[in-house]
């Protein structure tokens, strides 16, 4: 169990593997690569770089896995957010990349679990479920496109009757079953990769907030207690940092999402609601997502909002939704509930590239972080090893900026979310 007051109601922290005490940065040091952020992007990049023989340091303002990497729904899904938007911008170049990397993140994670013996409750199987005909048509189109690109053997369509064998709820019209998708204990995955990286020589400094990045031929990361001079710097802080505001500010607004975990369910109940242990998300814009944990609980997430106001009674907000999906759980209570911030760019295309010649950054996976962060980690390692000047295809993406985001952005996004909720209700 992780003893952190900010994780006190977090199921993942309560069931996490023991972690070492890591020092804060309190000296001036040098490494080949300095990474800001101890979530999946930072840890995955560090492990990729260390496997190639580079010296790497991670500086984390809190603890490894403290942010969305250690609090998310644990779904390891194929594909990227913003695929359609980037294909509209870049055409076949982006389309080829997305098909080539659809399950690459899953492959990287699975190889690391095996290689480094990481225990993180990794289970294959996911489903996207549809409420209406429009959503079902989109899932059918996705299935047909995937089949054309060689993924038909891991996907199957289920109508309302067939879906009941996977998800015991009467509210869905059908779904797309993905046997290549997966789910896991994300905090234990992140902690396990961090431990593997440390065994390869990576040094991790926790409780170290970076104040600034000095962009020179050999850039330097500055904190209150010390600095790291490096050949390369990776900014991997996502929604919780305020660095490089002139370049990155206003493109990505933090969205708040919430998760609750039930008390342990009777074994027969757990097996009846999700018979083959799939991770499920619905096809709404404002979606629910849920799965079983190894100890027979239902982990249920959703209630995403951009309105700058926290839900104070998470249980009260989540229980009606869970019971709508599974009326048979009407007497079940939650034992853990928490919320957190995820990064979502306005066009949902991940923001990845160079801030200067030797400073890279990545943020804004829009809920696909477990899979996509591991791909980006390999792409960063390739770029650094090959002295590359572009992270293809993301560096050429055009993003949209909201001016005065604190005054205008969040209310505007809240209005936009209300629009999408209305679309969900109307089935359009």
C-alpha positions, -999 to 999 in steps of 0.1 A, spaced: 0 0 0 12 35 -9 11 58 21 2 91 5 -27 112 18 -37 123 -17 -42 86 -26 -61 76 6 -93 66 -12 -75 52 -43 -80 15 -48 -48 13 -68 -27 28 -40 -43 5 -15 -33 -25 -36 0 -13 -49 33 -32 -45 58 -18 -20 79 11 -34 113 23 -23 120 57 -8 134 78 -35 154 110 -29 147 145 -40 171 163 -63 196 182 -41 227 186 -63 238 196 -98 242 165 -119 246 154 -156 229 127 -176 224 119 -212 186 125 -209 166 143 -182 129 134 -181 103 156 -163 74 135 -151 72 101 -135 40 89 -152 38 65 -181 54 87 -207 83 95 -185 89 60 -172 83 43 -205 107 67 -222 133 62 -195 131 24 -198 134 25 -236 164 48 -234 181 28 -207 177 -4 -227 197 14 -254 225 22 -230 219 59 -222 221 75 -188 187 88 -177 173 107 -148 136 112 -140 124 142 -119 89 139 -105 71 166 -85 51 140 -65 56 102 -67 60 78 -96 25 72 -110 9 99 -89 -12 115 -117 -34 99 -143 -10 71 -149 -17 57 -115 -54 66 -112 -70 57 -146 -95 30 -156 -67 6 -164 -79 0 -200 -52 -8 -225 -70 -1 -258 -57 0 -293 -56 31 -314 -52 68 -307 -75 97 -300 -79 123 -327 -72 98 -356 -98 112 -379 -87 148 -373 -51 141 -380 -59 120 -411 -79 150 -424 -48 171 -419 -21 148 -432 -39 122 -453 -24 88 -460 8 95 -441 -11 97 -408 -35 69 -418 -5 45 -424 10 54 -390 -22 48 -371 -28 13 -387 8 4 -382 8 13 -345 -28 3 -336 -17 -23 -310 20 -14 -308 15 0 -273 -1 -32 -261 28 -52 -276 54 -31 -258 36 -34 -225 31 -71 -228 68 -77 -237 79 -57 -207 56 -75 -183 72 -108 -195 108 -95 -196 108 -78 -163 82 -100 -145 59 -71 -137 28 -82 -117 0 -58 -127 -31 -81 -133 -29 -78 -171 -59 -95 -188 -68 -96 -225 -103 -85 -236 -122 -52 -241 -155 -41 -256 -170 -9 -269 -208 -9 -265 -234 11 -284 -266 27 -271 -282 35 -305 -281 28 -342 -257 56 -351 -231 43 -326 -236 7 -338 -231 18 -374 -198 34 -364 -187 2 -346 -196 -18 -377 -176 6 -399 -146 3 -375 -148 -35 -376 -149 -35 -414 -119 -11 -416 -99 -32 -391 -107 -64 -410 -94 -48 -442 -61 -40 -424 -56 -75 -410 -72 -72 -375 -104 -91 -382 -93 -121 -363 -91 -102 -329 -124 -83 -334 -160 -94 -335 -194 -77 -337 -221 -86 -312 -258 -76 -316 -280 -70 -285 -286 -107 -278 -250 -118 -284 -236 -90 -263 -254 -104 -232 -229 -132 -232 -202 -105 -225 -220 -77 -207 -251 -85 -186 -269 -53 -192 -301 -46 -213 -294 -10 -221 -271 -16 -251 -279 -22 -287 -247 -41 -294 -210 -38 -293 -175 -45 -307 -155 -71 -289 -117 -67 -290 -96 -96 -279 -64 -77 -284 -74 -50 -260 -67 -55 -223 -69 -41 -188 -45 -40 -159 -36 -24 -126 -20 7 -141 -2 19 -110 15 -14 -105 25 -14 -142 40 21 -139 58 12 -106 71 -21 -121 85 -3 -152 101 23 -129 118 -5 -109 130 -22 -141 144 12 -153 163 17 -120 179 -18 -124 192 -5 -157 207 26 -141 180 51 -143 179 75 -114 145 87 -101 142 119 -80 108 123 -64 92 153 -46 112 175 -70 92 201 -88 109 215 -119 109 253 -120 123 259 -155 141 245 -185 171 262 -199 171 257 -236 207 255 -248 229 232 -269 231 211 -237 197 220 -219 194 222 -182 165 213 -159 163 235 -128 145 227 -95 147 244 -61 172 218 -48 194 213 -78 197 209 -116 203 183 -143 224 192 -173 217 168 -202 221 162 -239 183 159 -242 153 168 -221 118 152 -223 89 171 -208 64 144 -199 42 161 -173 8 162 -191 -21 179 -172 -3 187 -139 25 210 -150 27 247 -159 60 246 -177 66 262 -211 33 281 -210 40 304 -239 44 273 -262 20 249 -247 -6 269 -228 -42 271 -241 -40 241 -264 -50 215 -238 -76 220 -211 -76 196 -181 -107 175 -178 -118 159 -146 -130 123 -145 -140 101 -116 -138 64 -106 -155 44 -79 -148 8 -69 -174 -14 -52 -171 -36 -23 -161 -72 -33 -190 -88 -52 -202 -123 -46 -183 -145 -70 -214 -156 -89 -225 -120 -93 -191 -108 -106 -190 -136 -131 -226 -130 -142 -222 -93 -150 -190 -96 -170 -187 -133 -178 -154 -132 -198 -139 -103 -178 -138 -76 -205 -129 -40 -200 -159 -21 -212 -165 15 -224 -195 29 -242 -196 49 -274 -210 81 -259 -190 113 -261 -194 115 -223 -188 79 -216 -189 53 -189 -161 28 -185 -158 -2 -162 -142 -36 -155 -137 -62 -128 -107 -62 -105 -89 -95 -96 -105 -95 -61 -140 -94 -76 -149 -57 -74 -165 -36 -102 -144 -5 -111 -167 21 -126 -156 54 -141 -171 84 -159 -187 118 -151 -160 136 -172 -164 174 -170 -145 206 -178 -164 229 -156 -137 237 -129 -159 223 -102 -152 191 -83 -178 165 -75 -178 164 -38 -200 134 -34 -185 110 -59 -204 80 -46 -237 98 -49 -229 108 -85 -216 74 -96 -241 50 -79 -272 59 -101 -251 55 -132 -237 21 -122 -272 9 -112 -286 21 -145 -261 -1 -163 -264 -30 -138 -297 -29 -119 -288 -62 -103 -262 -43 -83 -288 -21 -66 -277 -31 -31 -239 -29 -38 -219 0 -23 -187 16 -32 -156 13 -10 -132 36 -30 -139 67 -49 -115 93 -64 -112 119 -92 -83 133 -112 -73 153 -142 -66 140 -177 -52 160 -206 -74 165 -237 -63 188 -266 -91 207 -282 -89 185 -314 -80 154 -293 -48 149 -314 -19 141 -289 6 170 -287 41 156 -294 72 172 -307 102 195 -301 101 226 -279 137 233 -290 163 213 -308 170 190 -278 139 194 -257 110 170 -265 75 170 -251 43 149 -251 9 155 -236 -28 150 -243 -36 114 -249 -73 120 -242 -79 88 -223 -56 65 -244 -25 71 -223 -16 35 -212 -12 24 -248 0 55 -265 25 66 -239 45 35 -245 46 41 -283 57 77 -277 85 64 -253 99 43 -282 95 72 -306 114 95 -283 142 69 -279 144 65 -317 146 103 -321 173 107 -295 194 77 -307 192 89 -343 194 127 -335 161 131 -353 146 165 -359 109 154 -361 85 132 -343 64 119 -372 35 125 -378 25 145 -347 50 173 -351 31 185 -382 -3 184 -366 -21 217 -363 -37 224 -329 -62 250 -317 -56 274 -289 -82 290 -266 -72 325 -256 -75 334 -219 -83 298 -212 -89 303 -175 -115 329 -182 -130 316 -214 -117 281 -220 -132 261 -192 -167 276 -195 -165 272 -232 -155 235 -229 -183 230 -203 -208 244 -228 -193 221 -254 -196 191 -231 -233 199 -225 -237 199 -263 -222 164 -266 -242 151 -236 -273 163 -256 -261 144 -287 -256 113 -266 -292 115 -254 -306 122 -288 -285 94 -304 -270 117 -331 
